[in-house]
Amino acid sequence: MRPDFRDLLWMAAGAALLLALLLGVLLFGKPPRPEAELERRAQRLALVGRMQLGLASASEAEKSAVLSITDRESQAFAAQARATTAEVERERRELTDLLGQDGTREEKDLLADFSTHFAEFQRVDDELLEMAVENTNLRAYALAFGPAAGAIEEMNAALSRVVAASAGVPDEKQVLALALGAEIGALRIEALLPPHIAEASDPRMDELEARMKEQDEQVRADLDGLRALPKLAGAADLAEAASRYARFAELRTQILALSRANTNVRSLALSLNEKRKVMIVCQEALGRLQEAMEKQPVAGAGGRFGWR
């Protein structure tokens, strides 16, 4: 019997369906290649490892920026810390893209958890490094032990000359008492500056400044007392002493403003507390992500995928 047109049509349709099935098997039915999956897994684990190392390196550079004693070193370490953190962010985005292709739900969730903590890491880091490079406490120390100390020495030297020139005059004892009072008061103010610079508490700073104000009033009163003595009217050395104390007062105002900013003290406290805590949380989050990646089985590899 010869097939009619309907039979031929069914035969053609069957052949087309068979061909489609064969093409589907050839194109999409290939068994997964474990080598390719292992390569993808290794790439992702390498990214996690680099991120862990990058976080540690960024934290070390940040601590160096905080502890550096010069602006140049502090700025260099801060730039290094920022660059390393930016590289970790780039790697995080790359890993996000890779897991978006065929990562497991657990892996994506763990990366999202890390991303949340890493955002906090970046926020703390930005605040910390911005303060670290300002070095206000170090600059305050430099002024206190440099120009400010020099102004006090010059003031005291001028007052010593005033006392020496007054030897044997009727007002000698009064000149000596007033000059010593001014010297002692100025030295007490100078001695209060380092504790103020090192202090982290605003109330304690207020107390130190109140004591400085009392001594300042006494110094100015003693200098005014010396100027009121007829024998010292227009004395060049007394004018020099008053000028040097005025310079010290200007420097003291600058020192106290820098000390109040307290960037070195605050950045160190932030580094040792908040930054350290968020650093640990980030590393733990990456550790959990690494474990999740390692435990996933690879089809065709005959068991579980492990690196340890």
LUMMAR-14800 format. One record per residue (C-alpha): residue number from 1; chain; x, y, z. Coordinates in steps of 0.2 Angstrom, whole numbers, plus 2048, in hexadecimal, padded with zeros to 3 digits. Each point is the difference from the previous one (the first is absolute). Layout:
N
ATOM  seq  mol  xx  yy  zz
ATOM  NUM  A  X  Y  Z
...
END
This chain:
308
ATOM  seq  mol  xx  yy  zz
ATOM  1  A  800  800  800
ATOM  2  A  806  811  7FB
ATOM  3  A  7FF  80D  80E
ATOM  4  A  7F4  80E  7FD
ATOM  5  A  803  812  803
ATOM  6  A  7FA  800  812
ATOM  7  A  80C  7F2  804
ATOM  8  A  80E  809  7F8
ATOM  9  A  7FC  80F  80A
ATOM  10  A  800  7F7  811
ATOM  11  A  811  7F8  7FB
ATOM  12  A  807  811  7FC
ATOM  13  A  7FA  807  810
ATOM  14  A  808  7F1  80A
ATOM  15  A  810  802  7F7
ATOM  16  A  801  812  804
ATOM  17  A  7FC  7FC  812
ATOM  18  A  80D  7F3  801
ATOM  19  A  80D  80C  7F9
ATOM  20  A  7FB  80D  80C
ATOM  21  A  803  7F4  80E
ATOM  22  A  810  7FB  7FA
ATOM  23  A  806  812  7FE
ATOM  24  A  7FA  804  812
ATOM  25  A  80A  7F2  806
ATOM  26  A  80F  805  7F7
ATOM  27  A  7FF  813  804
ATOM  28  A  7F9  7FF  812
ATOM  29  A  801  7EE  806
ATOM  30  A  812  7FF  802
ATOM  31  A  805  7FA  811
ATOM  32  A  808  80E  80B
ATOM  33  A  813  802  7FF
ATOM  34  A  807  7FF  811
ATOM  35  A  810  808  7FB
ATOM  36  A  7F7  810  7FB
ATOM  37  A  7F6  800  810
ATOM  38  A  810  7FE  80A
ATOM  39  A  808  80E  7F7
ATOM  40  A  7F1  80C  804
ATOM  41  A  800  7FA  812
ATOM  42  A  813  803  801
ATOM  43  A  7FE  812  7F9
ATOM  44  A  7F3  804  80D
ATOM  45  A  80A  7F9  80E
ATOM  46  A  80F  80A  7FA
ATOM  47  A  7F6  810  800
ATOM  48  A  7FA  7FC  812
ATOM  49  A  812  7FD  805
ATOM  50  A  806  810  7F8
ATOM  51  A  7F2  80A  809
ATOM  52  A  805  7F8  811
ATOM  53  A  812  805  7FD
ATOM  54  A  7FB  812  7FA
ATOM  55  A  7F6  803  80F
ATOM  56  A  80F  7FC  80B
ATOM  57  A  80C  80A  7F6
ATOM  58  A  7F4  80F  800
ATOM  59  A  7FF  7FF  813
ATOM  60  A  812  7FF  802
ATOM  61  A  803  810  7F5
ATOM  62  A  7F2  809  80A
ATOM  63  A  809  7FC  810
ATOM  64  A  810  807  7F9
ATOM  65  A  7F7  810  7FA
ATOM  66  A  7F9  802  812
ATOM  67  A  811  7FD  809
ATOM  68  A  80B  809  7F3
ATOM  69  A  809  80F  808
ATOM  70  A  801  80B  7F0
ATOM  71  A  7F3  806  7F4
ATOM  72  A  809  7F9  7F1
ATOM  73  A  800  7EF  807
ATOM  74  A  7EF  801  807
ATOM  75  A  7F9  805  7EF
ATOM  76  A  80A  7F3  7F6
ATOM  77  A  7F9  7F2  80B
ATOM  78  A  7EE  807  7FF
ATOM  79  A  802  800  7ED
ATOM  80  A  806  7EE  801
ATOM  81  A  7F1  7FB  80B
ATOM  82  A  7F3  808  7F5
ATOM  83  A  808  7F8  7F0
ATOM  84  A  7FF  7EF  808
ATOM  85  A  7EF  802  806
ATOM  86  A  7FA  806  7EF
ATOM  87  A  808  7F0  7F9
ATOM  88  A  7F6  7F5  80C
ATOM  89  A  7F0  809  7FA
ATOM  90  A  805  7FC  7EE
ATOM  91  A  802  7EE  804
ATOM  92  A  7F0  800  80A
ATOM  93  A  7F6  806  7F1
ATOM  94  A  809  7F3  7F4
ATOM  95  A  7FB  7F2  80C
ATOM  96  A  7EE  807  801
ATOM  97  A  7FF  7FF  7ED
ATOM  98  A  808  7EE  800
ATOM  99  A  7F4  7FA  80D
ATOM  100  A  7F2  808  7F7
ATOM  101  A  802  7F4  7F1
ATOM  102  A  7FF  7EF  809
ATOM  103  A  804  803  813
ATOM  104  A  7F5  7F7  80D
ATOM  105  A  7F4  809  80A
ATOM  106  A  80B  7FE  810
ATOM  107  A  80F  807  7F7
ATOM  108  A  7F6  80F  7FA
ATOM  109  A  7F9  803  812
ATOM  110  A  811  7FF  808
ATOM  111  A  808  80C  7F3
ATOM  112  A  7F1  80C  804
ATOM  113  A  804  7FE  812
ATOM  114  A  812  805  7FD
ATOM  115  A  7FB  80E  7F5
ATOM  116  A  7F6  808  80E
ATOM  117  A  80F  7FF  80D
ATOM  118  A  80C  805  7F3
ATOM  119  A  7F6  810  7FD
ATOM  120  A  802  804  813
ATOM  121  A  812  7FC  7FE
ATOM  122  A  802  80D  7F2
ATOM  123  A  7F6  80D  80A
ATOM  124  A  80B  7FE  810
ATOM  125  A  810  800  7F5
ATOM  126  A  7FB  810  7F7
ATOM  127  A  7FD  809  811
ATOM  128  A  810  7F9  808
ATOM  129  A  80C  804  7F2
ATOM  130  A  7F9  811  7FE
ATOM  131  A  804  804  812
ATOM  132  A  811  7F6  800
ATOM  133  A  807  80B  7F2
ATOM  134  A  7FC  811  809
ATOM  135  A  80C  7FB  80F
ATOM  136  A  7F9  80E  80B
ATOM  137  A  807  7F9  810
ATOM  138  A  811  7FE  7F8
ATOM  139  A  800  812  7F9
ATOM  140  A  7FA  806  812
ATOM  141  A  80F  7F7  808
ATOM  142  A  80C  808  7F3
ATOM  143  A  7FA  811  804
ATOM  144  A  800  7FD  813
ATOM  145  A  811  7F9  801
ATOM  146  A  807  80C  7F2
ATOM  147  A  7FA  812  7FE
ATOM  148  A  7F6  801  80F
ATOM  149  A  80E  7F9  80B
ATOM  150  A  80C  80C  7F8
ATOM  151  A  7F5  80F  803
ATOM  152  A  7FF  7FC  813
ATOM  153  A  813  7FE  800
ATOM  154  A  802  811  7F8
ATOM  155  A  7F4  808  80C
ATOM  156  A  809  7F9  80F
ATOM  157  A  810  805  7FA
ATOM  158  A  7FA  812  7FD
ATOM  159  A  7F8  800  812
ATOM  160  A  811  7FA  807
ATOM  161  A  808  80F  7F8
ATOM  162  A  7F3  80B  808
ATOM  163  A  804  7F9  811
ATOM  164  A  813  802  7FE
ATOM  165  A  7FE  812  7FB
ATOM  166  A  7F5  803  80F
ATOM  167  A  80D  7FA  80C
ATOM  168  A  803  80D  80F
ATOM  169  A  7F1  80B  7FC
ATOM  170  A  7F3  802  80D
ATOM  171  A  7F3  7F6  7F6
ATOM  172  A  80C  7F1  7FE
ATOM  173  A  7F6  7F4  80A
ATOM  174  A  7F0  805  7F8
ATOM  175  A  807  7FE  7EE
ATOM  176  A  807  7EF  805
ATOM  177  A  7EF  7FA  807
ATOM  178  A  7F6  806  7F1
ATOM  179  A  80D  7F9  7F3
ATOM  180  A  800  7EF  809
ATOM  181  A  7EE  800  801
ATOM  182  A  7FE  803  7ED
ATOM  183  A  80D  7F3  7FC
ATOM  184  A  7F8  7F3  80B
ATOM  185  A  7EF  803  7F9
ATOM  186  A  806  7FF  7EE
ATOM  187  A  809  7EF  804
ATOM  188  A  7F1  7F9  808
ATOM  189  A  7F6  804  7F1
ATOM  190  A  80D  7F8  7F5
ATOM  191  A  800  7F0  80B
ATOM  192  A  7ED  7FF  7FE
ATOM  193  A  801  7FF  7ED
ATOM  194  A  806  7EE  7FD
ATOM  195  A  7F3  7F9  80B
ATOM  196  A  7F3  809  7F7
ATOM  197  A  806  7FA  7EF
ATOM  198  A  800  7EE  806
ATOM  199  A  7EF  801  808
ATOM  200  A  7F1  7F8  7F7
ATOM  201  A  7F2  807  80C
ATOM  202  A  7F9  811  7FD
ATOM  203  A  7FB  803  812
ATOM  204  A  812  7FC  805
ATOM  205  A  806  80D  7F3
ATOM  206  A  7F4  80D  807
ATOM  207  A  808  7FD  811
ATOM  208  A  812  802  7F9
ATOM  209  A  7FB  810  7F7
ATOM  210  A  7F8  807  80F
ATOM  211  A  810  7FE  80A
ATOM  212  A  80A  808  7F1
ATOM  213  A  7F4  80F  800
ATOM  214  A  804  803  813
ATOM  215  A  812  7FF  7FD
ATOM  216  A  7FF  80C  7F1
ATOM  217  A  7F7  80D  80A
ATOM  218  A  80D  7FF  80D
ATOM  219  A  80E  802  7F4
ATOM  220  A  7F8  80F  7F8
ATOM  221  A  7FD  808  811
ATOM  222  A  813  7FD  804
ATOM  223  A  805  808  7F0
ATOM  224  A  7F4  80F  802
ATOM  225  A  808  802  812
ATOM  226  A  811  801  7F9
ATOM  227  A  7FB  80D  7F3
ATOM  228  A  7F8  80A  80E
ATOM  229  A  811  802  809
ATOM  230  A  807  811  7FC
ATOM  231  A  812  7F9  7FE
ATOM  232  A  7FA  7F4  7F2
ATOM  233  A  7F6  80C  7F6
ATOM  234  A  805  7FD  7EE
ATOM  235  A  80D  7F3  804
ATOM  236  A  804  7F6  7F0
ATOM  237  A  803  7F0  809
ATOM  238  A  7EE  801  808
ATOM  239  A  7F9  804  7EF
ATOM  240  A  809  7F1  7F9
ATOM  241  A  7F9  7F5  80E
ATOM  242  A  7EE  806  7FD
ATOM  243  A  802  7FD  7ED
ATOM  244  A  806  7EE  802
ATOM  245  A  7F2  7FC  80C
ATOM  246  A  7F4  807  7F3
ATOM  247  A  807  7F5  7F3
ATOM  248  A  7FF  7F1  80C
ATOM  249  A  7ED  804  803
ATOM  250  A  7FD  800  7ED
ATOM  251  A  809  7EF  7FE
ATOM  252  A  7F6  7FA  80F
ATOM  253  A  7F0  804  7F7
ATOM  254  A  806  7F6  7F1
ATOM  255  A  805  7F2  80A
ATOM  256  A  7F0  7FE  809
ATOM  257  A  7F6  801  7F0
ATOM  258  A  80B  7F2  7F9
ATOM  259  A  7FE  7F6  810
ATOM  260  A  7ED  802  800
ATOM  261  A  800  7F9  7EE
ATOM  262  A  809  7F0  808
ATOM  263  A  801  7F7  7EF
ATOM  264  A  80F  7F5  805
ATOM  265  A  7F8  7FB  810
ATOM  266  A  7EF  7FD  7F8
ATOM  267  A  806  7F7  7F1
ATOM  268  A  80B  7F4  80C
ATOM  269  A  7F0  7FC  80A
ATOM  270  A  7F6  7FD  7F1
ATOM  271  A  80D  7F5  7F9
ATOM  272  A  802  7F6  810
ATOM  273  A  7ED  7FE  803
ATOM  274  A  7F3  802  7F2
ATOM  275  A  80C  7FD  7F1
ATOM  276  A  807  7F0  808
ATOM  277  A  7EF  7F9  804
ATOM  278  A  7F9  803  7EE
ATOM  279  A  810  7F9  7F9
ATOM  280  A  7FE  7EF  80A
ATOM  281  A  7ED  7FF  7FA
ATOM  282  A  805  803  7EE
ATOM  283  A  80E  7F2  801
ATOM  284  A  7F4  7F4  808
ATOM  285  A  7F3  804  7F2
ATOM  286  A  80C  7FC  7F3
ATOM  287  A  805  7F0  809
ATOM  288  A  7EE  7FA  800
ATOM  289  A  7FF  803  7EE
ATOM  290  A  810  7F7  7FC
ATOM  291  A  7FA  7F1  80A
ATOM  292  A  7EF  800  7F6
ATOM  293  A  809  800  7F0
ATOM  294  A  80C  7F2  805
ATOM  295  A  7F2  7F4  805
ATOM  296  A  7F6  801  7F0
ATOM  297  A  801  7F0  7F6
ATOM  298  A  806  801  7EE
ATOM  299  A  7F6  7F5  7F4
ATOM  300  A  80B  7F3  7F8
ATOM  301  A  80E  803  80C
ATOM  302  A  7FC  7F1  80B
ATOM  303  A  7FD  807  811
ATOM  304  A  801  811  808
ATOM  305  A  80B  80E  7FB
ATOM  306  A  80D  803  80D
ATOM  307  A  810  80B  802
ATOM  308  A  806  7FC  811
END
